[in-house]
Amino acid sequence: MSRLQNLLLEAKAGLEPRERISSSKLSTIAMLCGTSELAEIQDRINALRIELTTVEDWDGDTQDDIHLAIEFFNKLAGMVGNNFA
């Protein structure tokens, strides 16, 4: 399991399945990420975009879930990127 995956699992501990990671926890994750985690985040975004192209048009719930995940990882990538600015 990757370091990023471990950080995300720790942040999700104790949350309800559909509950989102708080902004403060997301900020903490971002501070702990380096270049390899940023690369993994970008890989995840790319994989989600590819997955989105395979979802049937009628499956709006899945499309919404994928868009939310892309939004989450874009936000995290921006926060991690600010660490290097």
C-alpha positions in Angstrom: 0.0 0.0 0.0 1.3 3.4 -0.9 2.1 6.2 1.5 -0.7 8.3 0.0 -3.2 5.4 0.5 -2.2 5.1 4.1 -2.6 8.8 4.7 -6.1 8.7 3.1 -7.1 5.7 5.1 -6.0 7.3 8.4 -7.9 10.4 7.5 -11.1 8.4 6.8 -10.8 6.4 10.0 -14.0 6.9 12.1 -15.9 8.6 9.3 -19.2 7.3 7.8 -18.7 5.6 4.4 -20.1 8.7 2.4 -18.6 11.3 4.8 -15.9 13.4 3.3 -12.4 14.1 4.7 -12.4 17.5 6.5 -10.5 20.4 5.1 -8.2 20.4 8.1 -7.3 16.7 7.6 -6.9 17.3 3.9 -4.4 20.1 4.7 -2.5 17.8 7.0 -2.3 15.1 4.3 -1.0 17.7 1.8 1.7 18.8 4.2 2.9 15.2 4.5 3.0 14.6 0.7 6.1 14.9 -1.4 6.8 14.6 -5.1 6.0 10.8 -5.3 2.6 11.3 -3.6 1.9 14.2 -6.0 2.7 12.0 -8.9 0.4 9.3 -7.5 -2.4 11.9 -7.2 -2.0 12.9 -10.8 -2.1 9.2 -11.8 -5.3 8.8 -9.9 -6.9 11.8 -11.6 -5.9 10.4 -15.0 -7.2 7.0 -14.1 -10.5 8.5 -12.9 -10.9 10.5 -16.2 -10.4 7.3 -18.2 -12.9 5.5 -16.0 -15.4 8.3 -16.6 -15.3 7.6 -20.3 -16.4 4.0 -19.7 -19.5 4.9 -17.6 -22.8 4.6 -19.4 -24.7 7.9 -20.0 -27.7 6.7 -17.9 -25.4 6.1 -14.9 -25.4 9.6 -13.5 -24.7 8.5 -9.9 -21.5 6.9 -10.9 -20.5 9.9 -13.1 -21.2 12.1 -10.1 -19.1 10.0 -7.8 -16.2 10.0 -10.2 -16.4 13.8 -10.7 -16.4 14.2 -6.9 -13.2 12.0 -6.7 -11.5 14.0 -9.4 -12.5 17.3 -7.6 -11.1 15.9 -4.3 -7.8 14.8 -5.9 -7.5 18.1 -7.8 -7.9 20.0 -4.6 -5.3 17.8 -2.9 -2.9 18.2 -5.8 -3.2 22.0 -5.6 -2.5 21.9 -1.9 0.5 19.6 -2.3 1.7 21.8 -5.2 1.7 24.8 -2.9 4.2 23.1 -0.7 6.7 23.4 -3.5 5.9 27.0 -4.5 
